[in-house]
Structures are given as C-alpha cells and as structure tokens.
Amino acid sequence: MTSKQRIQRLALWSIFIGIGVMALKYFAYHVTGSVALYSDALESVVNVIAALAAWWAIRVSHKPADQNHPYGHHKAEYFSAVIEGVLIVLAALMILREVWLAFQAPVRLDEPWLGLAINGLAAVINAGWATILIRTGRRERSPALLADGKHIMTDVVTSAGVLVGLIGAVVTGWTWLDPLLAVIVALNILWQGWQVIGSSVQGLMDVAVDPDEHIRIRDVISANSKGAIEVHDLRTRIAGRATFIEFHLVVDSKMSVGDAHVICDRIEDALREEIPSVRVIIHVEPDDEAKLPKGTAAVPFA
C-alpha cells in the first residue's frame, strides 16, 4: 500500500469510527441526562464533521500539479485543519450555553453507572484511533491527519476528566459538579481549537522547517556537494507533506555546466532520499560572481 492510499484510507475510516463513537456518547447522555456527557457527545459531532473535511482535503492535496496549480495542492490540508479549529470553537460555545441552562435548573443523573460505562468504552476507542492518526500524520507529514488525531486525543482527555468528575458527583450527590465539568470541557476545547487554527495559519504562511530540520538539510547538502565551494541563501518552507528547499551553490568559474549539473543531481537525490515529498531549487553561481546577501554567512565545503 502506498503512502497516499494509507493516508486516504485512514481519513475515510476516521469518519466511520467518529460516527460510532458519537452514537455511543449520545446514548450515554440519553440514559443519564448529564450536561457534561452532552458536551462530550457534542464534541464528537465536531469530530465527525472534521473527519469529513480532512478526508476531502487529503484527497485534494494528493492531486498532481496542474496548469493552475504548478506547485501542487499540498496546502489543501491546512484548510481542513482551519475548518476543524473553527468547528471546535463553535462546539465550545454551544456547550457553554447548555451549561448556563443546567446551572439554572440542576438535575440528578439517571442511570449514571451505565452512562459512564458507555462513555468509557467510547473514550477507549478514541484513544486507540487517535494514537494511530497522530503517528501516521507525523510519519507521512499530513497536517489534516495530525490535526484530526490531536483533536480526538483531546477528546479522550476531556472524557477521562468527565468520567472522574461524574463519579464524584454520583458519590457525593453534588449536582453542580455536572455543569462545572462541562465548563472545563468547553475551555479545554477552546484551547485546542486555538492551537489547531494557529498551527494551520503558520502552514498557510509558508513557515520554515524547524531549526533541527534546517541543520539536517544543511548536513545532507554538505555531505553530497563534493566539487562545489560553498552554499548560501538556504531557504525552506513547508506546504502540507511537501518541503520546499532552495539555495545558491557556488562552484569554480571554470567548471562546465555538465559537471555543475552532476553535483546538483547528487544533492537533489540525497535530499529526496532523506526527506519525503521534497522540492529542490538550486541556483548555481560561479565563484567570481557569487554575491552574498548582507549579513549572510556562506557555508564552505571541504
């Protein structure tokens, strides 16, 4: 199975699993009447909508480059993540509305232990699935898959908090604990939504690779640049799964175009082997005409 097929299959399965978990959580709310469990179920509705958006975005992002999109469609996944972030915020606001109503008319829970058991089962399913999505999203560099996994894992954390709190409410008889837990869930969801939106906006703004990745790229270039003199103006940007790299390669002014091309091919092959979906642009300069931008240090090659 190719990377593309694996990512698309996981995105599709995420929809069905989300629907199953949503049904379990709504049933838990139905048998208890708990506003905290209602808030948990409402977040699952968001999960399903977000999974649909992620599945669509991933399909679009894997389309090959065309005349109107010569650099590909990689950034489509960021739009999915932004949509998910907005939906998370809306869900939190809806939860807070229910909390306000619950504080005005608190009620005792019906069938609390059955509801807690059902909700616990849903949380276990979510935990396993979120782990798979996060691991695959990081390995395949899929922002949509990673955002979906992180959101579901946050759902797991809130579910665990709700379960612990509701057990306390049932044992003590303190009905006000139920809406209070829903407030905590809503605030946690708001924070997660803010993080998802912020991360996606960074991707849309062509954020560079992290410092460690930048050093690794320089090391790969250095190790495969035999015959060149130095490199400068190394720049990177991330667009979904793709990493774009460009730099200036200084060579001896007497070197033939063919020899310089061999060096470039060697560097590009090494970068492709090291970094999935990399796009490399190399500007070759003769040493007698190389000009470094002000404040930029060149990296010489041995």
KASULHU-V114207 format. One line per field, one symbol per residue. ss: DSSP state (2 for helix, 1 for strand, 0 for the rest). psi: psi as a letter, one per 40 degrees, with the letter a starting at -180 (. if undefined). burial: # if it has 24 or more other ideal C-beta (glycine too) atoms within 12 Angstrom, else .. Layout:
ss: ???
psi: ???
burial: ???
This chain:
ss: 00222222222222222222222222222222002222222222222222222222222220000000000000022222222222222222222222222222000000022222222222222222222222222222002222222222222222222222222222220002222222222222222222222222222200000022222222222220000001111111111001111111111000002222222222222222220001111111110000000000001100
psi: hiddddddddddddddddddddddddddddedehdddddddddddddddddddddddddddeiiiadegeeafdedddddddddddddddddddddddddddddgiiiiifddddddddddddddddddddddddddddefhddddddddddddddddddddddddddddddegdeddddddddddddddddddddddddddddefiiiiddddddddddddeffheidiiifhiiihgbdihhhiihhhihdehiddddddddddddddddddhifihhhhhhhideehhhihehhihii.
burial: ......##.##.###.##.##########.################################..........####################.###.##..#...#..#..#..##.###.##.###.##.###.##..########################.###.##....################.##.###.##..##..#.#...##..##.###.##.#########################........#..##.###.##...#.####.#.##.#..#.......##.#.
